[in-house]
């Protein structure tokens, strides 16, 4: 589709140079640039402020640097459940 636009001379000059550098027409370059500009950007997730609670720290004797120790502790808790 043909249309008439008023474009800043310096901006048009830069666009023509970029199009020539890429070996495409000015129209093709502007199509690509406009298409890229109009792409809907995904919404950024809102930052959620999670509450924290003072729980007294780690249980005595629990090695938090060992996955095996943590799994063993969880297994012990399950065996106590009714």
Secondary structure, 3 states (H helix, E strand, C coil): CCCCCCCCHHHHHHHHHHHHHHCCCHHHHHHHHHHHHHCCCCCCCCCCCCCCCCCCCCCCCCCCCCHHHHHHHHHHHHHHCC
